[in-house]
Amino acid sequence: MNCNRIRGDHRGPRFAKSSFSYGGGDCVEVAFHEGQIAVRDSKDRHSPTLWFTKSEWRAFTSGVRAGEFDFAD
């Protein structure tokens, strides 16, 4: 995955989003910070940040790759 860095507070997480997002605004930004993974909405950077452990993030991304979250219309 290609990432674009998002400038932010240097004391906190340094968020990035995929370069495949095409600037549409319907994305999430991800940061790796102090052994955890932070996820936030790219449209509202002041919205609550979701925090995950490495094992939680690994389980989620494995499920995404396996198609566990592909819902039919």
Backbone as CSV, one residue per row, in Angstrom:
resi,resn,N_x,N_y,N_z,CA_x,CA_y,CA_z,C_x,C_y,C_z
1,MET,0.852,-1.176,0.000,0.000,0.000,0.000,0.889,1.227,0.000
2,ASN,0.579,2.185,-0.821,1.267,3.472,-0.817,0.562,4.391,0.157
3,CYS,1.330,5.220,0.862,0.748,6.102,1.869,1.167,7.538,1.652
4,ASN,0.285,8.434,2.023,0.591,9.860,2.056,0.640,10.278,3.512
5,ARG,1.716,10.923,3.925,1.851,11.383,5.307,0.964,12.592,5.552
6,ILE,0.371,12.637,6.723,-0.453,13.759,7.151,0.314,14.479,8.253
7,ARG,0.585,15.755,8.056,1.311,16.509,9.082,0.390,16.752,10.272
8,GLY,0.930,16.579,11.435,0.137,16.784,12.635,1.037,17.127,13.801
9,ASP,0.516,16.972,14.959,1.260,17.225,16.175,2.391,16.200,16.275
10,HIS,3.615,16.651,16.403,4.753,15.733,16.432,4.837,14.930,17.719
11,ARG,4.089,15.303,18.732,4.078,14.544,19.980,3.109,13.381,19.911
12,GLY,2.153,13.446,19.032,1.136,12.408,18.936,1.352,11.526,17.720
13,PRO,0.355,10.757,17.382,0.450,9.863,16.230,0.673,10.637,14.933
14,ARG,1.419,10.038,14.009,1.611,10.612,12.673,0.750,9.800,11.715
15,PHE,-0.393,10.347,11.357,-1.369,9.640,10.544,-0.972,9.634,9.067
16,ALA,-1.403,8.572,8.386,-1.201,8.434,6.946,-2.468,7.833,6.359
17,LYS,-2.697,8.108,5.075,-3.803,7.446,4.379,-3.290,6.940,3.047
18,SER,-3.977,6.007,2.493,-3.565,5.387,1.246,-3.537,6.400,0.113
19,SER,-2.549,6.278,-0.750,-2.498,7.139,-1.935,-3.585,6.746,-2.933
20,PHE,-4.239,5.617,-2.732,-5.327,5.174,-3.596,-6.660,5.818,-3.224
21,SER,-6.665,6.720,-2.256,-7.915,7.331,-1.790,-8.449,8.387,-2.747
22,TYR,-7.640,8.890,-3.655,-8.054,9.842,-4.695,-8.680,11.120,-4.159
23,GLY,-8.440,11.471,-2.929,-8.899,12.750,-2.402,-10.399,12.908,-2.267
24,GLY,-11.153,11.821,-2.331,-12.601,11.908,-2.236,-13.112,12.191,-0.841
25,GLY,-12.274,12.002,0.165,-12.667,12.300,1.532,-13.352,11.166,2.268
26,ASP,-13.596,10.053,1.602,-14.249,8.916,2.264,-13.201,7.894,2.681
27,CYS,-12.282,8.331,3.504,-11.153,7.486,3.873,-10.960,7.473,5.378
28,VAL,-10.107,6.579,5.797,-9.621,6.605,7.166,-8.123,6.857,7.113
29,GLU,-7.604,7.402,8.192,-6.174,7.601,8.344,-5.702,6.685,9.462
30,VAL,-4.514,6.138,9.306,-3.981,5.172,10.254,-2.630,5.658,10.759
31,ALA,-2.357,5.420,12.037,-1.062,5.761,12.625,-0.614,4.631,13.543
32,PHE,0.681,4.405,13.580,1.276,3.461,14.514,1.969,4.303,15.575
33,HIS,1.533,4.154,16.824,2.029,5.026,17.884,2.143,4.254,19.189
34,GLU,3.345,4.223,19.731,3.607,3.592,21.025,3.026,2.184,21.127
35,GLY,3.238,1.390,20.091,2.819,-0.001,20.105,1.353,-0.251,19.820
36,GLN,0.617,0.783,19.466,-0.797,0.622,19.135,-1.080,1.234,17.766
37,ILE,-2.255,0.935,17.247,-2.686,1.453,15.955,-3.866,2.379,16.194
38,ALA,-3.771,3.581,15.644,-4.832,4.585,15.770,-5.497,4.758,14.414
39,VAL,-6.821,4.876,14.415,-7.590,5.053,13.178,-8.558,6.205,13.384
40,ARG,-8.630,7.097,12.377,-9.574,8.218,12.465,-10.160,8.505,11.088
41,ASP,-11.235,9.256,11.076,-11.938,9.666,9.862,-11.155,10.786,9.186
42,SER,-10.879,10.635,7.896,-10.108,11.664,7.187,-10.899,12.949,6.978
43,LYS,-12.230,12.880,7.032,-13.055,14.081,6.831,-13.106,14.961,8.072
44,ASP,-12.912,14.353,9.239,-12.999,15.103,10.494,-11.868,14.651,11.411
45,ARG,-10.741,15.294,11.283,-9.553,14.889,12.034,-9.673,15.149,13.528
46,HIS,-10.728,15.831,13.947,-10.953,16.070,15.372,-11.987,15.106,15.951
47,SER,-12.471,14.187,15.122,-13.420,13.182,15.606,-12.667,12.190,16.500
48,PRO,-13.387,11.389,17.253,-12.712,10.424,18.128,-11.800,9.484,17.332
49,THR,-10.685,9.148,17.930,-9.730,8.215,17.338,-9.962,6.841,17.943
50,LEU,-10.001,5.828,17.097,-10.135,4.446,17.559,-8.734,3.873,17.744
51,TRP,-8.496,3.209,18.866,-7.190,2.627,19.163,-7.299,1.111,19.217
52,PHE,-6.313,0.432,18.618,-6.293,-1.025,18.574,-4.918,-1.541,18.982
53,THR,-4.908,-2.712,19.600,-3.637,-3.391,19.856,-3.162,-4.000,18.541
54,LYS,-1.916,-4.432,18.506,-1.395,-5.063,17.287,-2.185,-6.316,16.932
55,SER,-2.552,-7.114,17.931,-3.293,-8.349,17.644,-4.706,-8.044,17.149
56,GLU,-5.346,-7.018,17.694,-6.675,-6.626,17.203,-6.590,-6.143,15.759
57,TRP,-5.589,-5.336,15.460,-5.415,-4.812,14.098,-5.113,-5.945,13.120
58,ARG,-4.274,-6.887,13.537,-3.941,-8.030,12.692,-5.193,-8.851,12.393
59,ALA,-6.039,-9.074,13.391,-7.277,-9.831,13.181,-8.203,-9.091,12.221
60,PHE,-8.314,-7.780,12.384,-9.172,-6.986,11.500,-8.667,-7.017,10.062
61,THR,-7.378,-6.730,9.852,-6.858,-6.690,8.481,-6.872,-8.072,7.831
62,SER,-6.698,-9.120,8.611,-6.818,-10.480,8.065,-8.244,-10.743,7.607
63,GLY,-9.215,-10.285,8.389,-10.620,-10.427,8.007,-10.957,-9.651,6.750
64,VAL,-10.389,-8.463,6.607,-10.610,-7.671,5.389,-10.070,-8.423,4.182
65,ARG,-8.837,-8.923,4.288,-8.236,-9.654,3.166,-9.027,-10.915,2.820
66,ALA,-9.625,-11.542,3.822,-10.380,-12.782,3.611,-11.805,-12.533,3.122
67,GLY,-12.211,-11.263,3.030,-13.546,-10.945,2.539,-14.640,-11.041,3.584
68,GLU,-14.274,-11.077,4.855,-15.273,-11.216,5.917,-16.223,-10.026,6.017
69,PHE,-15.831,-8.893,5.473,-16.651,-7.688,5.591,-17.255,-7.255,4.258
70,ASP,-17.205,-8.134,3.261,-17.807,-7.840,1.960,-19.296,-8.157,2.043
71,PHE,-20.103,-7.118,2.066,-21.544,-7.297,2.175,-22.195,-7.079,0.820
72,ALA,-23.136,-7.937,0.483,-23.863,-7.807,-0.782,-24.837,-6.639,-0.685
73,ASP,-25.070,-5.989,-1.809,-26.038,-4.873,-1.851,-27.454,-5.374,-1.747
